[in-house]
């Protein structure tokens, strides 16, 4: 069965950096897009960044553009999110997800789950000011 597991969350001061990792198992034979999403207390889930199977297409929310970088290593079935210049507003539970039906992705929400079928349990990122 498919399993998605995030790691790398923690507490960091504003201006600092974190790198999140996500390992997806069970999707080895699929050309699937992946993405990072986050949800802060009292707010709706939002798309942070997503990446195509080959990595040739990436998308970022305006709020993180220029600060976050998404990448993937398909040989390791691993997705990364390098987060720099972190702000208190970045505090949220960060989720990794995969779309087995699409090679490409977008951050336009087609539904509350952005068309992603497989989700991890999340990793908490807390930014202090």
Backbone torsions as a table, in degrees:
resi	resn	phi	psi	omega
1	UNK	NA	158.2	-179.4
2	UNK	-75.0	135.9	177.3
3	UNK	-136.7	130.4	-179.5
4	UNK	-121.0	124.6	-176.5
5	UNK	-131.8	122.5	178.1
6	UNK	-95.6	156.8	175.0
7	UNK	-156.5	165.8	175.1
8	UNK	106.3	-6.2	179.0
9	UNK	-69.7	166.0	-179.9
10	UNK	168.3	-166.4	179.4
11	UNK	-107.1	131.3	179.6
12	UNK	-144.9	150.5	178.7
13	UNK	-75.0	153.7	176.4
14	UNK	-54.8	137.4	-177.8
15	UNK	94.0	-12.3	-179.2
16	UNK	-85.1	-172.7	-176.7
17	UNK	-133.1	155.0	173.9
18	UNK	-145.6	151.6	172.5
19	UNK	-124.0	119.7	177.6
20	UNK	-92.8	146.3	177.1
21	UNK	-126.9	153.4	179.5
22	UNK	-145.5	125.7	177.3
23	UNK	-110.4	127.6	179.9
24	UNK	-115.6	122.5	178.3
25	UNK	-112.8	150.1	179.3
26	UNK	92.8	1.1	179.4
27	UNK	-118.7	24.2	-175.3
28	UNK	-58.2	-36.4	-175.5
29	UNK	-95.5	10.3	-179.8
30	UNK	-112.0	144.7	173.7
31	UNK	-95.4	90.7	-171.2
32	UNK	-118.3	143.8	174.3
33	UNK	-80.0	155.7	177.7
34	UNK	-138.6	160.9	-179.6
35	UNK	-156.8	166.0	174.3
36	UNK	-112.2	136.2	-179.9
37	UNK	-133.1	158.6	-179.5
38	UNK	-144.0	156.3	178.3
39	UNK	-143.1	120.0	177.1
40	UNK	-93.4	156.1	179.7
41	UNK	-54.9	129.6	178.0
42	UNK	79.5	1.7	-179.3
43	UNK	-120.5	161.2	177.9
44	UNK	-77.8	158.0	176.6
45	UNK	-65.9	139.4	179.3
46	UNK	-131.4	151.3	177.4
47	UNK	-79.2	132.0	179.4
48	UNK	-98.4	-51.5	-178.4
49	UNK	-164.4	150.9	173.4
50	UNK	-144.9	161.9	-173.7
51	UNK	-142.6	141.8	178.0
52	UNK	-72.5	168.3	-179.0
53	UNK	-54.2	-48.1	-177.0
54	UNK	-81.7	-13.5	-178.3
55	UNK	86.4	3.8	-177.7
56	UNK	-77.4	-14.4	179.1
57	UNK	-130.3	126.5	176.9
58	UNK	-131.9	151.6	-179.5
59	UNK	-137.4	146.2	-178.9
60	UNK	-135.8	144.6	171.6
61	UNK	-66.2	146.3	-179.3
62	UNK	-56.6	-32.4	-176.8
63	UNK	-68.8	-18.9	-178.1
64	UNK	-118.1	-5.9	-178.0
65	UNK	-58.1	131.1	-179.1
66	UNK	90.6	-13.2	-179.4
67	UNK	-113.7	-34.0	-177.9
68	UNK	-107.7	148.7	176.3
69	UNK	-134.4	125.2	178.8
70	UNK	-100.4	144.8	177.8
71	UNK	-154.1	166.9	178.5
72	UNK	-147.8	153.9	176.3
73	UNK	-127.0	97.0	-174.5
74	UNK	-66.4	-28.3	178.0
75	UNK	-63.5	-28.3	179.2
76	UNK	-103.5	1.1	-177.3
77	UNK	53.0	41.7	-173.6
78	UNK	-125.9	138.4	177.7
79	UNK	-114.0	143.5	-179.8
80	UNK	-127.1	155.7	171.4
81	UNK	-139.8	107.4	176.1
82	UNK	-87.2	121.9	-176.7
83	UNK	-117.0	116.8	179.2
84	UNK	-117.2	164.8	178.6
85	UNK	48.9	48.4	-175.2
86	UNK	-65.2	145.6	-179.3
87	UNK	-120.8	156.3	177.1
88	UNK	-55.4	-30.7	179.5
89	UNK	-66.7	-13.8	178.3
90	UNK	-81.8	-7.7	179.8
91	UNK	-60.9	123.6	-177.8
92	UNK	-178.1	169.8	168.5
93	UNK	-85.9	125.3	-178.9
94	UNK	-102.1	129.3	-178.1
95	UNK	-116.3	141.6	173.9
96	UNK	-103.1	141.0	-179.4
97	UNK	-146.2	158.3	-178.8
98	UNK	-131.2	144.3	178.6
99	UNK	-114.2	100.8	-177.8
100	UNK	-70.6	-10.9	-175.6
101	UNK	-96.5	-7.6	-176.2
102	UNK	-138.7	137.7	176.0
103	UNK	-79.1	-31.3	-179.5
104	UNK	-111.2	167.3	-176.6
105	UNK	-141.6	172.7	172.5
106	UNK	-152.3	164.8	179.2
107	UNK	-99.9	6.5	174.8
108	UNK	-75.4	118.8	-176.7
109	UNK	-70.1	111.5	175.4
110	UNK	-79.4	-24.3	177.8
111	UNK	-161.2	176.5	-178.8
112	UNK	-58.6	-18.5	-178.7
113	UNK	-108.2	12.5	176.2
114	UNK	54.0	27.2	179.9
115	UNK	76.7	1.2	179.7
116	UNK	-81.6	129.8	-176.3
117	UNK	-93.0	-25.9	-176.1
118	UNK	-121.8	127.3	-175.3
119	UNK	-128.5	146.6	173.5
120	UNK	-85.2	177.3	-179.6
121	UNK	-83.3	-12.3	176.7
122	UNK	100.8	157.0	173.5
123	UNK	-134.8	132.7	-172.9
124	UNK	-84.8	129.5	176.5
125	UNK	-116.1	122.8	179.9
126	UNK	-123.6	124.3	-178.8
127	UNK	-112.9	120.8	179.3
128	UNK	-95.3	150.3	-179.9
129	UNK	-106.4	NA	NA
